[in-house]
């Protein structure tokens, strides 16, 4: 098993590395040329800039039984299709039971944004310690399930 992280602006990279190190699971962080990452534990792959270049590289690397950390529903869907596990930075697992609904909600939200003359959206709320704890607990459970 390898853990692949869509690491462009990912707030849980250090948590992923901490848990992976404890469990002796290799980690690969993928980012584009606009981001600079450093790690004493993970393998870092810098992918050429381009729309979805990192996403496609991650999906190409992932195999059955691997774990993928991403906030992109499309990446999660493709990872699930390859038999990998996938988790959002919030700690929510992507599964074959929920991914279709999540993709549909994303599509409808995008459609609504296009139809609206209002283009400014509030950004995500500030990440809290509780958010990190929730992710870590969920991530550990997912890796334990994957290792069974």
C-alpha positions in Angstrom: 0.0 0.0 0.0 1.1 3.6 -0.8 -0.7 6.8 0.3 -1.0 9.4 -2.5 -1.8 13.0 -1.5 -3.1 15.6 -3.8 -0.8 18.0 -2.0 -1.5 21.3 -3.7 -2.7 23.5 -0.7 -3.6 20.3 1.3 -3.8 21.2 5.0 -3.4 17.6 6.3 -0.1 16.6 4.8 1.8 16.6 8.1 -1.0 14.5 9.7 -0.8 12.0 6.8 2.9 11.8 7.2 2.8 11.3 11.0 0.2 8.5 10.8 2.0 6.9 7.8 5.3 6.9 9.5 3.8 5.3 12.6 2.3 2.6 10.4 5.4 2.3 8.1 3.3 3.1 5.0 5.1 5.0 2.1 3.6 8.4 1.1 3.9 10.2 -2.2 3.0 13.9 -2.3 2.0 15.2 -5.7 2.0 19.0 -6.5 2.4 21.2 -9.5 5.3 23.5 -10.2 3.5 26.4 -8.5 3.9 24.8 -5.1 7.1 24.1 -3.1 7.0 21.1 -0.8 9.6 19.6 1.6 9.5 16.4 3.5 11.8 14.2 5.5 9.4 11.2 5.0 7.5 11.4 1.7 8.5 11.0 -1.9 7.6 14.3 -3.6 6.6 14.3 -7.3 6.4 17.7 -8.9 4.1 17.6 -12.0 4.1 20.1 -14.7 1.6 22.9 -14.4 -1.6 22.4 -16.4 -5.2 21.9 -15.7 -5.7 18.7 -13.8 -2.1 17.5 -14.5 -1.6 16.6 -10.8 -5.0 14.9 -10.6 -4.3 12.6 -13.6 -0.8 11.8 -12.4 -2.2 10.8 -9.0 -4.8 8.6 -10.6 -2.3 7.0 -12.9 -0.1 6.0 -9.9 -2.8 4.7 -7.6 -3.5 1.0 -7.5 -6.0 -1.3 -5.8 -5.6 -1.1 -2.1 -3.7 2.2 -2.1 -5.1 5.3 -0.2 -5.7 8.7 -1.8 -6.1 12.0 0.1 -7.9 14.6 -2.0 -10.6 17.2 -1.8 -11.4 16.7 -5.5 -14.5 14.5 -6.0 -13.5 13.6 -9.5 -10.1 12.3 -8.4 -11.8 10.4 -5.6 -14.2 8.8 -8.1 -11.4 7.7 -10.4 -9.4 6.3 -7.4 -12.4 4.3 -6.2 -12.8 3.0 -9.8 -9.2 1.6 -9.5 -10.0 -0.1 -6.1 -8.2 2.5 -4.0 -9.5 4.0 -0.8 -10.1 7.7 -0.8 -10.6 10.3 1.9 -11.3 14.1 2.0 -9.3 16.4 4.1 -12.4 16.7 6.4 -12.1 13.1 7.2 -15.1 12.0 5.1 -14.5 8.8 3.3 -15.4 8.6 -0.4 -17.1 5.4 -1.1 -18.9 3.7 -4.0 -22.1 4.3 -2.1 -21.7 8.1 -1.8 -19.5 9.3 -4.7 -22.3 9.5 -7.3 -24.4 11.8 -5.1 -21.3 13.9 -4.3 -20.5 14.3 -8.0 -24.1 15.3 -8.7 -24.1 17.9 -5.9 -20.9 19.4 -7.3 -22.4 19.5 -10.8 -25.6 21.2 -9.5 -23.6 23.8 -7.5 -21.4 24.6 -10.4 -24.5 25.0 -12.6 -26.1 27.3 -10.0 -22.9 29.4 -9.8 -22.9 29.9 -13.6 -26.5 30.9 -13.6 -26.1 33.5 -10.8 -24.8 36.9 -11.5 -23.1 36.7 -8.1 -19.6 35.3 -8.6 -18.1 36.0 -5.2 -18.2 33.1 -2.8 -17.0 33.0 0.8 -13.9 30.9 1.1 -13.8 27.8 3.4 -14.0 28.5 7.1 -10.7 28.5 9.1 -9.4 25.0 9.9 -9.5 24.1 13.5 -7.7 21.7 15.8 -10.9 19.7 16.0 -10.9 19.4 12.1 -7.4 18.0 12.3 -8.3 15.6 15.1 -11.4 14.4 13.1 -9.3 13.9 10.0 -6.6 12.0 11.9 -9.1 9.6 13.6 -10.9 8.9 10.3 -7.7 8.5 8.4 -6.3 6.0 10.9 -9.6 4.0 10.7 -9.4 3.9 6.9 -5.8 2.7 6.9 -6.6 0.0 9.4 -9.5 -1.2 7.3 -7.3 -1.1 4.2 -4.7 -3.2 5.9 -7.1 -5.9 6.9 
